[in-house]
Amino acid sequence: MYSPRIKEDLIHRIYQLGRHTGKNMVEIVDDIIRPALERFNETGLFRDIENEEKTLADLTDYFQNIITNRKKKTADVIELLRKIA
C-alpha cells in the first residue's frame, strides 16, 4: 500500500499534538483525516469520482474498439487489394 510522506513543516506540529494527547503520530493523523474523508463520502464526492472513473474507462474501451476495428478493416482492404493486384 502506498504511504505518502507528510511534509516536514507538519511533522513537528503532529508530534506536539501527540505529546499533548498521549497518542502516537499515526493516531493523530488518522483522527484528522478520517472525519474529513467521512464528510467527503457523505457529500457524495467519492460516488462522483467513481462514476467519472467508470465513464472514463468506458470511453477508453469504446475508442480502443474503434481503433482496433479500423486497423482490422484497413488490413482487410490491403489484403483484398493484394488479391486483386
N, C-alpha and C positions, 0 to 999 in steps of 0.2 A: 504494500500500500504506500502511496506517495505521502511523504511527510514534509509539508512546506516549512521553510525556515521562517522564524519570526525575526523581524528586523531588530537590529541591535538596540535602537533607541527605546524599544518596548520591553526588552528583556529586564532591564533594571526595574521598571515600574511593576512588571508582573512579579518579579522576585520580592519587591517590597510588599505587594499585596499578599503574597504567600506567607511571608514572615508575620505580617499583621494578623492574618486569619488562621494561621496554622495549617494551611493547605499547601500541597506542592504545586509547582507551576502548571503542570498538566491539568490539575483540577481547576485552577484559576482560569486558564484559557477555555476549558470546557464550560465552566459556569458563565463565561461571557459569550461564547459563540453559540452554544446550544439554544438559548432563548431567542437569539436573533434568527437562527435558521428556522425555528418553530414559527416565528411570526411570518417569515417569508412563505412558509408552507401554508399557513392559514390564509394568506392573501391570494394563493393560487399561483404564485410565481413559479414554483417547481413544476406544476402541471403545464403551465405555458411553455416552459423550457423543454419539457418532454415532448409536447406537441410540435414545437418548432424542430426539434431534433428528428422526430419521425417524419415530418414533412420534408426536411432536407434529405433524409435517407431515401424516401420515396422518389423524390425528384432525381437524385443521383442514379437510382436504379433505372428510372424511366429514360434518362439521357444515355446511360450506358447501353441500354437495349437498343435505342435508336442508332447509336454509333455501331454497335455490333451488327445490326441488320443492314445498315448502309454498307459496311465493309463486305458482308456476305453478298449483297446484291451486286456490288462492284466486282467482286471476284467472279460471280456468276456471269456477268456481262463480259468480262475479259475472257473467260473460258469459252463462252459462246462465240465471241469474235475470233478466237483462235481456231475453233472448229470450222468456222465459215471461211477463213482465210486459206 
